[in-house]
Amino acid sequence: MSNRFYAGLLGFAVVLFIIWSSIFVVNEREQAVVIRLGQIQRVITEPGLYAKLPFAFANADIVQMLPDRLLRSDITDLEVQVSGGARYVVDAFMVYRITDARKFRAGVQGGPELAGVGDAVD
Protein backbone atom coordinates (compact mmCIF):
# COMPACT_ATOMS: atom_id res chain seq x y z
CA MET A 1 0.00 0.00 0.00
CA SER A 2 1.17 3.44 -0.80
CA ASN A 3 1.89 6.38 1.45
CA ARG A 4 -1.03 8.16 -0.16
CA PHE A 5 -3.44 5.57 1.24
CA TYR A 6 -2.06 5.97 4.76
CA ALA A 7 -2.20 9.76 4.50
CA GLY A 8 -5.85 9.54 3.42
CA LEU A 9 -6.61 7.15 6.26
CA LEU A 10 -4.94 9.46 8.76
CA GLY A 11 -6.84 12.46 7.36
CA PHE A 12 -10.12 10.55 7.63
CA ALA A 13 -9.33 9.63 11.25
CA VAL A 14 -8.56 13.27 12.11
CA VAL A 15 -11.82 14.48 10.52
CA LEU A 16 -13.77 11.76 12.34
CA PHE A 17 -12.17 12.77 15.66
CA ILE A 18 -13.04 16.44 15.10
CA ILE A 19 -16.67 15.57 14.31
CA TRP A 20 -16.86 13.22 17.31
CA SER A 21 -15.53 15.88 19.68
CA SER A 22 -17.88 18.55 18.26
CA ILE A 23 -21.23 16.94 19.12
CA PHE A 24 -22.94 16.02 22.36
CA VAL A 25 -26.30 14.59 23.38
CA VAL A 26 -28.64 15.99 26.02
CA ASN A 27 -31.22 13.46 27.18
CA GLU A 28 -34.59 14.25 28.72
CA ARG A 29 -33.33 13.88 32.32
CA GLU A 30 -30.47 16.38 31.93
CA GLN A 31 -29.69 19.97 31.14
CA ALA A 32 -26.35 21.08 29.73
CA VAL A 33 -24.23 24.13 30.48
CA VAL A 34 -21.78 25.05 27.69
CA ILE A 35 -18.74 26.84 29.10
CA ARG A 36 -16.32 28.62 26.77
CA LEU A 37 -13.06 29.89 28.25
CA GLY A 38 -14.53 29.84 31.76
CA GLN A 39 -17.72 31.77 30.87
CA ILE A 40 -21.19 30.26 30.49
CA GLN A 41 -22.20 30.57 26.84
CA ARG A 42 -25.58 28.85 26.89
CA VAL A 43 -27.83 26.56 28.89
CA ILE A 44 -29.61 23.78 27.03
CA THR A 45 -32.75 22.35 28.63
CA GLU A 46 -34.32 20.56 25.66
CA PRO A 47 -33.21 17.01 24.77
CA GLY A 48 -31.42 16.48 21.47
CA LEU A 49 -28.15 16.45 19.57
CA TYR A 50 -26.11 19.66 19.79
CA ALA A 51 -22.83 21.01 18.42
CA LYS A 52 -19.97 22.73 20.21
CA LEU A 53 -16.43 23.79 19.46
CA PRO A 54 -14.14 20.74 19.44
CA PHE A 55 -11.13 20.11 21.63
CA ALA A 56 -12.38 20.53 25.19
CA PHE A 57 -8.84 19.80 26.37
CA ALA A 58 -7.82 23.16 24.86
CA ASN A 59 -10.55 24.81 27.00
CA ALA A 60 -12.59 25.73 23.92
CA ASP A 61 -16.06 24.46 24.85
CA ILE A 62 -16.68 22.34 27.92
CA VAL A 63 -20.13 20.81 28.43
CA GLN A 64 -21.27 20.18 32.00
CA MET A 65 -24.35 18.00 32.38
CA LEU A 66 -26.67 18.75 35.30
CA PRO A 67 -29.60 16.57 36.35
CA ASP A 68 -33.08 17.88 35.56
CA ARG A 69 -34.94 15.77 38.10
CA LEU A 70 -35.53 15.85 41.84
CA LEU A 71 -32.32 15.39 43.82
CA ARG A 72 -31.95 14.30 47.41
CA SER A 73 -29.25 15.39 49.82
CA ASP A 74 -28.85 13.87 53.28
CA ILE A 75 -27.74 15.95 56.26
CA THR A 76 -26.46 13.76 59.08
CA ASP A 77 -25.80 14.69 62.69
CA LEU A 78 -27.12 18.23 62.52
CA GLU A 79 -27.31 19.93 65.92
CA VAL A 80 -30.34 22.19 66.38
CA GLN A 81 -31.51 24.23 69.33
CA VAL A 82 -35.22 24.46 70.06
CA SER A 83 -36.99 27.39 71.72
CA GLY A 84 -36.64 25.89 75.23
CA GLY A 85 -32.85 25.92 74.94
CA ALA A 86 -32.45 22.16 74.57
CA ARG A 87 -30.12 20.91 71.86
CA TYR A 88 -30.92 17.92 69.67
CA VAL A 89 -28.88 16.05 67.08
CA VAL A 90 -31.08 15.21 64.12
CA ASP A 91 -30.74 13.59 60.72
CA ALA A 92 -32.47 15.45 57.93
CA PHE A 93 -32.78 15.40 54.17
CA MET A 94 -33.77 17.86 51.52
CA VAL A 95 -35.21 17.39 48.06
CA TYR A 96 -34.43 19.97 45.41
CA ARG A 97 -34.38 20.55 41.67
CA ILE A 98 -31.96 22.72 39.68
CA THR A 99 -34.25 25.21 37.92
CA ASP A 100 -31.70 27.85 36.93
CA ALA A 101 -28.47 26.22 35.76
CA ARG A 102 -26.64 29.57 35.45
CA LYS A 103 -27.24 30.46 39.11
CA PHE A 104 -26.41 26.94 40.22
CA ARG A 105 -23.15 26.90 38.26
CA ALA A 106 -22.19 30.31 39.64
CA GLY A 107 -22.94 29.25 43.22
CA VAL A 108 -21.48 25.74 43.08
CA GLN A 109 -18.40 25.48 40.87
CA GLY A 110 -18.16 21.68 40.83
CA GLY A 111 -21.66 20.40 40.17
CA PRO A 112 -24.39 18.76 42.23
CA GLU A 113 -22.02 16.21 43.78
CA LEU A 114 -19.98 19.08 45.30
CA ALA A 115 -22.97 21.10 46.47
CA GLY A 116 -22.00 20.42 50.10
CA VAL A 117 -25.25 20.97 51.91
CA GLY A 118 -23.47 20.75 55.29
CA ASP A 119 -21.45 23.87 54.48
CA ALA A 120 -24.61 25.80 53.64
CA VAL A 121 -26.30 24.80 56.90
CA ASP A 122 -23.39 25.58 59.27
C-alpha positions in Angstrom: 0.0 0.0 0.0 1.2 3.4 -0.8 1.9 6.4 1.5 -1.0 8.2 -0.2 -3.4 5.6 1.2 -2.1 6.0 4.8 -2.2 9.8 4.5 -5.8 9.5 3.4 -6.6 7.1 6.3 -4.9 9.5 8.8 -6.8 12.5 7.4 -10.1 10.5 7.6 -9.3 9.6 11.3 -8.6 13.3 12.1 -11.8 14.5 10.5 -13.8 11.8 12.3 -12.2 12.8 15.7 -13.0 16.4 15.1 -16.7 15.6 14.3 -16.9 13.2 17.3 -15.5 15.9 19.7 -17.9 18.5 18.3 -21.2 16.9 19.1 -22.9 16.0 22.4 -26.3 14.6 23.4 -28.6 16.0 26.0 -31.2 13.5 27.2 -34.6 14.2 28.7 -33.3 13.9 32.3 -30.5 16.4 31.9 -29.7 20.0 31.1 -26.4 21.1 29.7 -24.2 24.1 30.5 -21.8 25.0 27.7 -18.7 26.8 29.1 -16.3 28.6 26.8 -13.1 29.9 28.3 -14.5 29.8 31.8 -17.7 31.8 30.9 -21.2 30.3 30.5 -22.2 30.6 26.8 -25.6 28.8 26.9 -27.8 26.6 28.9 -29.6 23.8 27.0 -32.8 22.4 28.6 -34.3 20.6 25.7 -33.2 17.0 24.8 -31.4 16.5 21.5 -28.1 16.4 19.6 -26.1 19.7 19.8 -22.8 21.0 18.4 -20.0 22.7 20.2 -16.4 23.8 19.5 -14.1 20.7 19.4 -11.1 20.1 21.6 -12.4 20.5 25.2 -8.8 19.8 26.4 -7.8 23.2 24.9 -10.5 24.8 27.0 -12.6 25.7 23.9 -16.1 24.5 24.8 -16.7 22.3 27.9 -20.1 20.8 28.4 -21.3 20.2 32.0 -24.4 18.0 32.4 -26.7 18.8 35.3 -29.6 16.6 36.4 -33.1 17.9 35.6 -34.9 15.8 38.1 -35.5 15.8 41.8 -32.3 15.4 43.8 -32.0 14.3 47.4 -29.3 15.4 49.8 -28.9 13.9 53.3 -27.7 15.9 56.3 -26.5 13.8 59.1 -25.8 14.7 62.7 -27.1 18.2 62.5 -27.3 19.9 65.9 -30.3 22.2 66.4 -31.5 24.2 69.3 -35.2 24.5 70.1 -37.0 27.4 71.7 -36.6 25.9 75.2 -32.9 25.9 74.9 -32.5 22.2 74.6 -30.1 20.9 71.9 -30.9 17.9 69.7 -28.9 16.0 67.1 -31.1 15.2 64.1 -30.7 13.6 60.7 -32.5 15.5 57.9 -32.8 15.4 54.2 -33.8 17.9 51.5 -35.2 17.4 48.1 -34.4 20.0 45.4 -34.4 20.5 41.7 -32.0 22.7 39.7 -34.2 25.2 37.9 -31.7 27.8 36.9 -28.5 26.2 35.8 -26.6 29.6 35.5 -27.2 30.5 39.1 -26.4 26.9 40.2 -23.1 26.9 38.3 -22.2 30.3 39.6 -22.9 29.2 43.2 -21.5 25.7 43.1 -18.4 25.5 40.9 -18.2 21.7 40.8 -21.7 20.4 40.2 -24.4 18.8 42.2 -22.0 16.2 43.8 -20.0 19.1 45.3 -23.0 21.1 46.5 -22.0 20.4 50.1 -25.2 21.0 51.9 -23.5 20.8 55.3 -21.5 23.9 54.5 -24.6 25.8 53.6 -26.3 24.8 56.9 -23.4 25.6 59.3 
